[in-house]
Amino acid sequence: MSWIAKKLAERRERRQHEVVFYTYPAMLFVWPLILAGLVLWCLDCWGVDSEVLAWVWGITIIAVVMTIGIDINRNVTIFWIVTIVAIWFLVLYLRDVKHVVFFGYIYRFFTDLNPVYSRSLGLMVSIVLAVPYIIMLFWTRVNSKWRITHNEFEHMQFGRVDDGLARGAKRVRSSYPDLLEFIFCMAGDMVIYDSSGNNVLRRIPHLPFLPFVWRRIDRILKSTQITASIADDDETGEHAEGSDDGGDRT
């Protein structure tokens, strides 16, 4: 029992001086589609309307494909929201004031589709995707590990360090280039700059739960700054004291 307590204490001590995290490929964001197939299969067994389930499954597919395929940042999101709202009011205006029925035909086209959800198809897609997804999670743990300490940034693969950057006076910033990635996994990019803050040394993409990881990294960087400041003060004090002694000896 004492051995376990010692190991736990060592682990807590190590976590105070380092941050370990993993970066994932874009397949990380497929999990809503895998989960949807399982959940909708249960809902269909309970008698939920098949058309409603079909629309939910279709919207999930669209959201996952857009998350993997394109980056929708904050400005693009605001632009599309404003555009969609403007088009919607324009359609209402043309329908009610100008009596334009073309858009009514489009609306009826989608409402008359009456899609039917196939729980067997949804479950099959979930199972087929779950296999490479699990393999991806395992492979990431082995070959996409990052370790940040007071002194350096290390990218570690199985049995060796693949890449390392001495910390020095580098700057680290968090970035969220895709709103959907943040919604699905609170994911973003970590960007490492040189001391000037102009040149990007390394961009670490698809980092899930970045706000929580960033909080730990920020704590380490701040503690490093405080330690360095204390060391500078101590060194300055020693030099000053040495000068006084020299004066006394003279």
N, C-alpha and C positions, 0 to 999 in steps of 0.2 A: 504493500500500500504506500509506503514511503517512497518507493521508486516511481510510482505513478504520480504522486504529488510533486516529486522533483521534476519529472518530465513536464508536467503541466506548468510548473513555475518557470522552467526554462523556456517553454513556448510563449508564456505571457511576456517574459522579458524580451524575447526575440521580436515579438509583435510590436513592442514599444519602439523598436529601432529600425524596423523594416516594414514595407508594404509589399505583399505578394498578390498579384492578380493575373487574370488570363484574358487574352484577346481571342475573339471568335470570328469565323467567316460569316458571310451574309446568311448562311443557312440557319444561324441562330434564331432568326425572326420567322421561321416556319412554324414555330410551336403553336400559334393560334389555329392554324389549319389542322394540325395533328389533334389538338384538343377538341376542335369543333366536331370532327368526325366521331369522336367517342361520346361527347355530350349529346349531339343531335341524334345519335343512334338510340340513346336512352330515352330522349324526349319523344322520338317517333314511336318507340315501344309503348310509351304512356299515352299515345293518342293525340299528340299535338298536331295541329294542322300542317299538312305536308307542304303546302305552298309557302307558309311562313318559314318553315325550316329551309326550304330551297332558297329563299331570298337571303336568309342569314348565312347560309353556306356560300352563296355566290358573292355576297359582300365581303366575307372573310377572305375568299380567294383573291378578289380584287385588291384588298388592303395589303395582303401578304406580297403579292406580285409588285405592287407599287413600292412597298418598303424595300424589297430586294433590288428593284430595277432602277429607281430614281431617288434622289435626295430632295426632299421638300422642306426647305428651311423656313424660318419664320416669315421672311418677306414674301416668299412664294405662297405660303399658306394664306397670309392676309390678302394677297392679290387674288387668289382663287376664290376665297370666301366672298370678297367684294364683288367679283365678277359673277359668281353664281347668284348672289342675291340680286344684283342688277338685272341679270337675265330673267330671273323669276318674276320680278316686278314688271319687266318689259312684256313678258308673256301674258301676265294678268291684264296689263293695260291694253294690249292688242286684242285680247279675247273679249274684255268687257266693254271697251270703248270703241275700238275699230271693228269688232266682230270678226276678227281673223280666226278661222277655225283650224288652220294648219297645225298649230301646236296642240290643239285638242286631239287631232289624229295621232300625233306622236304619243301623247299621254295614254290614249286608249290602246295603242299598240302594245305598250309595256304592261298595262293592266290586264289585257286580254291574253297575255302569254300563258298565264296560269301554270307556272313551272311546278313540277312535282319532285320532291326530294327522294332520292334513293338511299336508304340507310345502308344498304349493302355496299354501294359505290363509295359513300363517305367513309365507312369503316375500312374498306380496302385501301383507300388513299391514305388514311391515318396510319394503318399498320405498315404499309410499304414505306412511307416517309419516316416512320419512327425508327426503323432499322438503321439507315444511314445517319439519322440524327443522333442516336446513341453512340455510334462509332465516332461521329464528329466531336461529341463532348469528351469522349475518352482521348481521342487524338490531340485535342486542344490542351488537355491537362498534361499531356506528355511533352508536347513540342511548342506550346505557345505561352509559356510561363514568363512573367516579368517580375523582377524583384528590384525594389527601390530602397536604398539605404541612405545614410547621411552622405556617403561619398560617391555613389555611382548608380547608374541605371543598367541593369543586366537583363538581357533576353536569353532565357535558358531553354535549351532543348534537352532531350533525354541523354543524360550522362555528360553533358558539356555545356559551356557557355557559348552561345552562338554570336552574341554581340554585347558589347559593353561600352558605356559612355561614362567617363569620369564626370562627376557633377560640376565641380568648379563653380562658376558663376552663372550657370544656365538658368533659363526661365522656363517654367512649366505652366501651360494654360490648358483649360478644358474648353472643348468646342462641341456644339450640338448641331451638326449640319442637316440632320433629318428629323423632322418632328415625329414621324411614325416610328422610327427606331426608339425615340425617347418614350413614346407612349407604350410600346410593346415591352421594352426591356430597360427603360431609363438609360439607354445606351448613348454614347457619344465618342468623340475622339480626344485623345490626349496629345498635345502638341508640345514638343521640346524645342526651344529656341536656344541660340547662343546668347552670350552675355549682353549683346547689343539689342536683342529682341527682334532683329530683322530677318535673320536667316534660320530656316527650319532645319534642325538636325535630324529629327525623327518624328513621324506622325504615327500614333498607335490607334488604329481604328477599331470600331465595333467593341467598345469596352462597356459591358453591361454594368448597371448600377453605379454609373460614374459619379454621381453626387456623393455617395457614401465612400467610394474609393478616394475621391478627391479630398474629402474631409480628413482622412487618415494621412494622405500625402501632405496636405497643407500643415498638419500638426508636426510632421517630421521636419519639413522645411523650416517652419518657424522655430522649432527647437534647435535646429542647426544654426540659424541666424543668431539666436540668443547665446548659444555656446560660443560661436565665433566672436560675438561682441564682448562676452566676458573675457575670452582669451586675449583679445586686443587690449582690453582695459588692464588686465593683469600684466601684460607685457609692457604697456606704457608705464604702469606703476613701478615695475622692476627697474626700468631704465631711469625713471625719475629718482628712485631710491639710490640707484648706483651713482647718479650724478651728485647727490647730496653726500654720499660717503666719500666720493672722490674729493669733493670740496673740503670735507672735514680733514681728510688725510693731507691735503695740501696745506 
